Amino acid sequence: AHRRPAAAPPIPTAALDKFVGRTAQLAALTSALLPDAGPAQAAVVCNLQGMAGVGKSLLVERFFQLHGDRFPGGHLKLTLGENERPTAESLLQSIAERLGLKPAPGDLAARVRTALEAQRPLLHLDNLDTEEQAQAAAALVARLPQTPLILTGRFAFDAEAGGWRVVPVAPFAVDEALQQLTLELGAARAKGEPEADKRRLVTTLG
C-alpha cells in the first residue's frame, strides 16, 4: 500500500511578510490558476538549478496569501516522501480523504472533481523529484482538468506537454538576496554589518 502524502504545516506568516521579489513568477501563477477568462490550468513550480531550498514552497504560500479569498477551501497541500512511489489513483485517494469524502463506489476522479468545485481549495502537490512521482502527478492533472493545481519539485516538467504552465524559480540575484538578508536581520543590524561580508554570505549560500 502507498503511504499517504503528508499534510504539510503552513509557512509562518512572519516568513511570508519577508517575501522578496518573484514578481514574474507570481504573475505566471495568477495567469494560470486565476485566468481572467477561460478555465484554470495546472502550474508547475520547479528549480532547474541551485539548491533544493530555492523558495518554491514559499512562492506558493505567498501566492495563496495574496489570493486566499479566491480559494475558500484553503490551501490543500500534500507532500510526498523522498522515496514515495505514488500512482494517480493513490493521489486521488489522498485528496479525497483530505476533502472529507467517504469511501463509495463509482468514479473516484469524478467525485473528487465535484468536491473540488464545491470547496474550491488551492490544490498543491509538493516534492515531485523523481520521474515516477512526476508521471503520477501528470496523470493526476489529466484526471482533474480545469482545477487550480500546483505541482512543486525538482523534476523538470516538459513545458510543451501536459496542459500546465511551467514556472521556474532560480536562485536570487545578488541585489534581491541582499534585500532578503536585510529583512531577515532587521534594518539596524543589517546596516551595521560590512557590505563585503553580506555579499560574500549571499553569494556563498546561492
matplotlib code that plots the C-alpha trace (Angstrom):
import matplotlib.pyplot as plt

x = [0.0, 1.2, 1.9, -0.5, 1.2, 1.6, -0.4, 2.4, 2.1, 1.8, 4.8, 4.6, 3.1, 6.3, 8.3, 5.8, 5.9, 9.7, 8.9, 11.1, 10.8, 9.5, 7.0, 7.2, 6.6, 3.6, 2.2, 2.6, 0.8, -2.0, -2.4, -2.5, -4.6, -6.8, -7.2, -9.3, -11.2, -11.4, -10.6, -7.7, -4.7, -2.2, 1.1, 4.5, 6.9, 10.4, 14.0, 16.2, 19.4, 20.7, 19.9, 16.7, 15.6, 15.4, 11.9, 9.3, 7.1, 7.4, 6.4, 3.2, 2.4, 2.9, 0.6, -2.0, -1.5, -2.2, -5.2, -6.7, -10.1, -10.3, -9.8, -12.4, -11.4, -7.9, -4.5, -4.7, -1.1, 0.1, 3.8, 5.4, 8.1, 11.5, 11.1, 7.3, 6.0, 2.5, 0.0, -2.7, -5.2, -3.4, -3.1, -6.8, -7.5, -5.3, -7.1, -10.5, -9.6, -8.4, -11.7, -13.6, -15.1, -16.3, -15.4, -18.1, -18.5, -18.2, -15.7, -13.3, -11.9, -15.5, -16.3, -13.1, -13.7, -17.2, -15.9, -13.1, -15.6, -17.8, -15.0, -12.6, -9.2, -5.9, -4.6, -0.8, 1.3, 4.9, 8.2, 7.9, 11.6, 11.6, 10.3, 7.9, 6.4, 6.1, 4.3, 1.8, 1.3, 0.9, -1.8, -3.5, -3.5, -5.2, -7.9, -8.5, -8.8, -9.6, -8.5, -6.3, -3.4, 0.2, 3.0, 6.3, 9.6, 12.9, 11.7, 11.9, 8.4, 8.1, 6.7, 5.1, 3.1, 0.5, -1.6, 0.4, 2.3, 5.9, 7.2, 10.9, 12.4, 16.1, 18.3, 18.1, 20.3, 22.7, 20.6, 17.5, 19.4, 20.8, 17.3, 16.1, 19.1, 18.2, 14.7, 15.9, 18.5, 16.4, 17.4, 19.5, 21.6, 22.0, 23.3, 26.0, 27.4, 30.1, 28.8, 31.6, 30.6, 26.9, 27.7, 30.1, 27.4, 24.6, 27.0, 28.2, 24.7, 23.5]
y = [0.0, 3.5, 5.8, 8.8, 12.1, 14.2, 17.3, 19.9, 22.7, 26.2, 28.5, 31.1, 34.5, 36.1, 34.4, 35.4, 39.0, 39.0, 37.8, 39.4, 39.6, 36.8, 39.2, 37.4, 34.0, 35.3, 36.8, 33.5, 31.6, 34.1, 33.8, 30.0, 29.5, 32.6, 33.5, 36.5, 34.3, 30.5, 27.6, 27.3, 25.2, 23.4, 25.1, 23.5, 25.4, 23.9, 24.8, 23.8, 25.0, 25.8, 24.2, 22.5, 25.3, 28.0, 29.1, 27.1, 26.4, 30.0, 31.2, 29.1, 30.2, 33.8, 33.3, 31.9, 34.7, 37.2, 35.4, 33.3, 34.9, 33.2, 29.8, 29.4, 25.8, 26.8, 25.6, 21.8, 20.7, 17.1, 16.5, 13.3, 11.5, 11.2, 7.6, 7.6, 5.9, 7.2, 6.5, 8.8, 6.6, 6.8, 10.6, 10.9, 8.8, 11.1, 14.1, 12.5, 11.8, 15.5, 16.7, 14.6, 12.2, 8.8, 5.6, 4.9, 3.0, 4.8, 7.1, 8.5, 11.2, 12.4, 12.6, 14.4, 16.9, 17.6, 18.1, 20.4, 22.5, 22.8, 23.5, 25.4, 24.9, 25.6, 22.1, 21.7, 18.5, 19.0, 17.2, 15.9, 15.0, 11.7, 10.7, 8.2, 10.8, 13.3, 10.7, 10.1, 13.8, 14.2, 11.5, 13.3, 16.6, 14.8, 13.5, 16.9, 19.3, 22.9, 22.5, 25.2, 22.8, 23.5, 20.9, 21.7, 19.8, 19.5, 17.3, 19.3, 19.0, 19.5, 23.0, 21.9, 18.9, 18.2, 21.4, 23.1, 26.3, 25.8, 28.4, 28.1, 29.5, 30.4, 31.5, 35.2, 37.7, 39.4, 42.6, 40.5, 38.3, 41.3, 42.7, 39.4, 39.3, 42.8, 41.7, 38.7, 40.6, 43.7, 47.1, 48.2, 45.1, 44.8, 48.4, 47.5, 44.6, 45.1, 45.2, 42.8, 40.3, 40.4, 40.0, 37.1, 35.4, 35.6, 34.5, 31.5, 30.4, 30.8]
z = [0.0, -0.8, 2.2, 2.1, 1.4, 4.5, 5.2, 5.5, 8.1, 6.6, 6.4, 9.3, 8.4, 9.7, 6.9, 4.3, 5.4, 4.5, 1.0, -1.7, -5.5, -7.7, -9.3, -12.7, -11.1, -9.1, -12.2, -14.1, -11.3, -11.3, -15.1, -14.9, -11.8, -11.8, -15.5, -16.5, -18.9, -19.5, -17.2, -14.8, -15.7, -13.6, -12.8, -12.2, -9.9, -10.3, -9.8, -12.7, -11.0, -7.5, -4.1, -3.2, -0.9, -3.6, -2.5, -4.3, -1.4, -0.1, -3.6, -3.5, 0.1, -0.9, -3.9, -1.6, 0.9, -1.9, -3.3, -0.4, -0.9, -4.2, -2.6, 0.2, 0.6, 1.8, 0.7, 0.4, 0.3, 0.0, 0.5, -0.9, 1.0, -0.6, -1.7, -2.2, -5.3, -5.8, -8.6, -9.9, -8.0, -4.7, -5.1, -5.8, -2.7, -0.6, -1.9, -1.3, 2.3, 2.8, 1.3, 3.7, 1.1, 2.4, 0.5, -2.1, -5.4, -8.6, -10.4, -7.7, -10.0, -10.7, -7.0, -6.3, -9.1, -7.8, -4.2, -5.5, -7.4, -4.3, -1.8, -4.1, -2.4, -4.0, -4.5, -4.1, -4.6, -3.3, -3.5, -7.1, -7.5, -9.4, -12.8, -11.3, -9.0, -11.9, -14.1, -11.3, -10.9, -14.7, -14.7, -11.8, -13.8, -16.7, -14.3, -12.7, -15.7, -15.0, -11.4, -9.8, -9.1, -8.3, -8.6, -7.0, -7.0, -8.8, -11.7, -14.9, -16.5, -20.2, -20.8, -24.1, -22.8, -20.2, -20.2, -17.5, -17.0, -16.0, -13.6, -13.0, -9.8, -9.9, -7.0, -6.2, -8.0, -5.5, -5.1, -4.2, -1.9, 0.0, 0.3, 1.7, 4.1, 5.3, 6.1, 8.0, 10.0, 10.6, 9.1, 12.1, 12.4, 8.6, 8.4, 11.0, 9.0, 6.4, 2.9, 1.7, 4.3, 3.4, -0.3, 0.5, 2.6, 0.0, -2.8, -0.9, 0.0, -3.5]

ax = plt.figure().add_subplot(projection="3d")
ax.plot(x, y, z, "-o")
ax.set_aspect("equal")
plt.show()
